[in-house]
Amino acid sequence: MSKEPTGLEAEFFVSPEERDPVKAAREPARALPKRFYKEAVAAPTEGGYGVFLDGRPVNTPARRPLVAPSRLLMEGVAAEWAGQGETIDPATMPLTKLMNTSLDGVAAQMADVEAEIVKYAGSDLICYRAGAPESLAAAQSAAWDPLVAFARDKLGAKFALAEGVMFIEQPQEALDAFARAVRDYVGEGASAPLRLAALDVMTTLTGSAVIALATALRELDVAMAWNAANIDEDWQMRAWGADAEALARRAARLNEFQAAATLSRHSTPQ
């Protein structure tokens, strides 16, 4: 017997890859669903705070309650729903999508996600430096040297640096220390998948597990973290210019990064 829905399931957030691949291949592209509610608000519910559309709770695509411990976080999710026009566009709702990912996906594979983040640290962006031109090397050093020091002094992870793109194997002691720092940050309890999902997204978007963890631990604000992650791209744009498509893609990535930082900071116990 199928489970009866207890609220509104945001099934249009499920990508074709998450549905049956054969069925998805046969289906035409789905039109954006029409907005079916007037009001979206965050309010207390069992386990914390949820989002309510005209008084009915929103669930994840897998029919789990869309609930978090922080009112501020869920007010951000509610604002995404309230900000929709005549149709509902998941591309404009990065915080909602990340909450769904946290609860429906990451929660069931915590160890694997943690391991993937530590794997990123093994070839972290901030460890690979340009030898030339001098202006790029100086910009990398100014942004990344403090992050290397943060990893060494506060996490106990002493990473090796390399010039160019040839892979350098990091000391196992550094990776073990970084893994412990990730585990300490993620912690336990109902909010752990939220923190881990946020850290995973920030790592993927920046190419740096160190930048991601520094952001999560409030060593960097969002603007500083994003600038540090885009030193090379910024230098290229200053040298050769930027096209509109590249800028649009970067803006979309920044929106996702901001959502992940918000989830991280409002799901961490204070």
C-alpha positions in Angstrom: 0.0 0.0 0.0 1.4 3.4 -0.9 2.1 5.9 1.8 -0.6 8.6 2.1 0.8 12.1 1.7 0.8 14.2 4.9 1.6 17.5 3.2 2.6 19.0 -0.1 5.3 16.9 -1.9 7.5 19.1 -4.1 7.9 16.3 -6.7 8.9 18.8 -9.4 12.2 19.2 -7.6 13.1 15.6 -8.7 15.5 15.6 -11.6 15.2 13.2 -14.5 18.3 11.4 -13.2 16.5 10.7 -9.9 13.4 9.3 -11.7 13.2 6.1 -13.8 15.8 6.8 -16.5 13.9 4.9 -19.3 10.6 6.6 -18.4 12.4 10.0 -18.2 13.9 9.5 -21.6 10.5 9.0 -23.2 8.9 11.9 -21.5 8.9 15.4 -23.0 10.5 18.2 -21.1 8.2 19.0 -18.2 6.7 22.5 -18.1 7.1 24.5 -14.9 4.2 23.8 -12.6 1.7 26.6 -11.9 1.7 28.2 -8.6 -1.1 26.6 -6.6 -0.9 28.6 -3.3 -1.2 32.2 -2.1 0.8 32.3 1.0 4.1 30.7 2.1 5.3 31.0 5.7 7.7 29.4 8.1 6.1 28.2 11.4 6.9 25.9 14.3 6.1 22.2 13.7 7.2 18.9 15.2 11.0 18.7 15.2 11.6 22.4 14.6 10.2 24.7 11.9 8.6 23.9 8.6 7.2 25.7 5.5 3.5 26.0 5.1 1.7 26.8 1.9 -1.8 28.1 2.7 -1.5 26.2 5.9 -0.4 22.9 4.5 3.2 21.6 5.3 5.7 21.1 2.5 7.4 17.7 2.3 10.5 16.7 0.4 10.1 14.7 -2.9 10.6 11.5 -0.8 7.7 12.6 1.5 9.9 13.5 4.4 8.9 16.5 6.5 10.8 19.6 5.3 11.9 20.6 8.7 14.9 22.3 10.2 15.8 23.5 13.8 16.2 27.1 12.8 13.4 29.6 12.1 15.8 31.9 10.2 16.7 29.0 7.9 13.1 28.1 7.2 12.1 31.7 6.7 14.7 31.7 3.9 13.1 28.6 2.4 9.6 30.1 2.7 10.8 33.3 1.0 11.8 31.2 -2.0 8.3 29.8 -2.2 6.7 33.2 -1.6 8.9 34.7 -4.3 7.6 32.5 -7.1 5.4 34.0 -9.8 2.7 32.3 -11.8 4.9 29.2 -12.1 7.3 27.5 -9.7 10.9 27.4 -11.0 13.2 25.2 -8.9 16.2 26.9 -10.5 15.3 30.0 -8.4 15.0 28.0 -5.2 18.5 26.8 -4.3 17.9 26.6 -0.5 14.8 24.5 -1.0 16.7 22.1 -3.3 19.6 21.8 -0.9 17.2 21.0 2.0 15.6 18.3 -0.1 19.1 16.9 -1.0 20.1 16.9 2.7 17.1 15.1 3.9 16.4 12.7 1.0 20.0 11.9 -0.1 22.8 12.9 2.2 21.2 11.6 5.4 21.4 8.0 4.0 25.1 8.2 3.0 26.9 10.4 5.5 30.1 8.4 5.6 30.4 8.4 1.8 29.8 12.1 1.5 32.4 12.9 4.3 34.9 10.7 2.4 34.3 12.6 -0.8 35.0 15.9 0.8 38.2 14.6 2.3 39.2 13.3 -1.1 38.8 16.9 -2.5 41.2 18.0 0.2 43.8 15.6 -1.3 43.9 17.8 -4.4 42.7 21.1 -3.0 42.6 24.2 -5.2 44.6 26.2 -2.7 47.6 23.8 -2.9 48.3 24.3 -6.6 50.0 27.6 -7.4 51.0 29.4 -10.5 54.7 30.1 -11.1 53.8 32.9 -13.6 52.6 35.5 -14.3 53.7 37.2 -11.2 50.4 39.1 -10.7 48.5 35.8 -10.6 50.9 34.1 -8.3 50.7 37.1 -5.9 46.9 37.1 -6.0 46.8 33.4 -5.2 49.3 33.8 -2.4 47.4 36.7 -0.8 44.1 34.8 -0.8 45.3 31.2 -0.2 48.2 31.5 2.2 45.9 32.4 5.1 43.8 29.4 4.3 46.9 27.1 4.4 47.7 28.6 7.7 44.1 28.1 9.0 44.3 24.4 8.0 47.7 24.0 9.7 47.2 26.0 12.9 43.5 25.4 13.6 42.8 22.0 12.1 46.2 20.4 12.5 46.3 19.7 8.7 49.7 20.7 7.2 49.2 20.6 3.4 52.0 20.5 0.9 52.0 23.1 -1.9 52.9 22.5 -5.6 53.7 24.8 -8.5 51.6 24.0 -11.6 49.0 21.3 -12.1 51.1 18.2 -11.5 49.4 16.1 -8.8 51.2 16.2 -5.4 50.2 13.6 -2.8 49.3 15.1 0.5 50.6 13.7 3.8 48.2 11.1 5.3 48.5 12.9 8.6 47.1 16.1 7.0 44.2 14.2 5.4 43.4 12.4 8.7 43.4 15.7 10.6 41.2 17.3 8.0 38.8 14.3 8.2 38.6 14.8 12.0 37.8 18.5 11.5 35.0 17.6 9.0 33.6 15.1 11.4 33.7 17.5 14.4 32.0 20.2 12.3 29.2 17.9 11.0 28.5 16.4 14.5 25.5 14.3 15.2 21.8 14.6 15.4 19.0 15.6 13.0 20.9 18.7 11.7 24.1 16.8 10.8 22.9 15.9 7.2 22.1 19.6 6.7 25.6 20.7 7.6 27.2 17.9 5.6 25.2 18.7 2.5 26.1 22.3 2.7 29.8 21.5 3.1 29.6 19.1 0.2 28.0 21.7 -2.1 30.5 24.5 -1.1 33.4 22.1 -1.7 32.1 21.2 -5.2 31.4 24.8 -6.2 34.8 26.1 -5.1 37.0 23.1 -5.8 38.4 23.5 -2.3 37.4 21.6 0.8 39.5 24.0 2.8 37.6 27.1 1.6 34.3 25.2 2.3 35.2 24.3 5.8 36.6 27.7 6.6 33.3 29.2 5.4 31.3 26.8 7.5 33.4 27.6 10.6 33.0 31.3 9.9 36.7 31.9 9.3 35.6 33.4 6.0 32.5 35.3 5.0 30.7 34.4 1.8 32.3 37.2 -0.3 35.8 36.4 0.9 35.3 32.7 0.2 33.9 33.2 -3.2 36.7 35.6 -4.2 39.3 33.1 -2.9 37.7 30.3 -5.0 37.7 32.4 -8.2 41.2 34.0 -8.1 42.2 32.3 -11.4 39.0 33.0 -13.2 39.0 36.7 -12.1 42.6 37.0 -13.3 41.6 35.5 -16.7 38.6 37.9 -17.0 40.8 40.9 -16.3 43.3 39.7 -18.9 41.0 38.6 -21.6 37.5 39.8 -20.7 34.3 37.8 -19.9 31.3 36.8 -21.9 27.7 37.0 -20.8 27.2 33.3 -20.6 30.2 32.8 -18.4 29.0 35.5 -16.1 25.5 34.0 -16.0 26.9 30.6 -15.0 29.0 32.2 -12.3 26.0 34.1 -10.9 24.1 30.8 -10.7 26.9 29.1 -8.9 27.2 32.0 -6.5 23.5 31.7 -5.7 24.0 28.0 -4.9 27.1 28.8 -2.8 25.2 31.5 -0.8 22.4 29.0 -0.2 24.8 26.4 1.1 26.5 28.9 3.4 23.1 29.9 4.7 22.2 26.3 5.4 25.5 25.6 7.0 25.4 28.6 9.4 21.8 28.2 10.4 22.0 24.5 11.0 25.0 24.7 13.3 24.2 24.7 17.0 25.1 28.0 18.6 
